Amino acid sequence: MAEPNPTPPTLARVVATHIRSVIAYAGGNKTKAAAILGIDRRALYRKLARAEEKVKESERERRADSLDDALSHQRGLNRSH
């Protein structure tokens, strides 16, 4: 079931998704994808690597926040019994 108020994607996720979709559009040819994006191939690799690292970092933070929330909720339940 979907979250009632889903968190919008981070800019890093949007960038990574867009770059991957352009690479797919270019048939996996990263040089062609970079040309479509108006950047050189090395910049494409750098931008994708940075965006994916930020996505991973954001997901780790989100999981940690969820765990903190769950633990706080559990502590509250334990106090009320």
JOBEL-V118037 format. One record per residue. RES is the residue in one small letter. D_LAST is the distance of its C-alpha to the last C-alpha in Angstrom with 1 decimal. Layout:
BEGIN
res:RES d_last:D_LAST
res:RES d_last:D_LAST
END
This chain:
BEGIN
res:m d_last:29.9
res:a d_last:31.0
res:e d_last:28.8
res:p d_last:29.0
res:n d_last:30.4
res:p d_last:31.9
res:t d_last:32.8
res:p d_last:36.6
res:p d_last:38.4
res:t d_last:39.3
res:l d_last:43.0
res:a d_last:43.2
res:r d_last:41.9
res:v d_last:44.5
res:v d_last:47.3
res:a d_last:46.5
res:t d_last:46.3
res:h d_last:49.6
res:i d_last:51.4
res:r d_last:50.4
res:s d_last:51.5
res:v d_last:54.9
res:i d_last:55.3
res:a d_last:54.8
res:y d_last:57.2
res:a d_last:59.7
res:g d_last:59.4
res:g d_last:57.7
res:n d_last:60.6
res:k d_last:58.9
res:t d_last:62.2
res:k d_last:62.7
res:a d_last:59.1
res:a d_last:59.7
res:a d_last:62.9
res:i d_last:61.1
res:l d_last:58.6
res:g d_last:61.4
res:i d_last:60.4
res:d d_last:61.7
res:r d_last:60.2
res:r d_last:59.0
res:a d_last:57.1
res:l d_last:55.6
res:y d_last:54.2
res:r d_last:53.0
res:k d_last:51.3
res:l d_last:49.6
res:a d_last:48.4
res:r d_last:47.0
res:a d_last:45.3
res:e d_last:43.8
res:e d_last:42.5
res:k d_last:40.9
res:v d_last:39.3
res:k d_last:37.8
res:e d_last:36.6
res:s d_last:35.1
res:e d_last:33.3
res:r d_last:32.0
res:e d_last:30.7
res:r d_last:29.1
res:r d_last:27.3
res:a d_last:26.1
res:d d_last:24.8
res:s d_last:23.0
res:l d_last:21.4
res:d d_last:20.4
res:d d_last:18.9
res:a d_last:17.0
res:l d_last:15.7
res:s d_last:14.8
res:h d_last:12.9
res:q d_last:11.1
res:r d_last:10.3
res:g d_last:9.1
res:l d_last:6.7
res:n d_last:5.6
res:r d_last:5.6
res:s d_last:3.8
res:h d_last:0.0
END
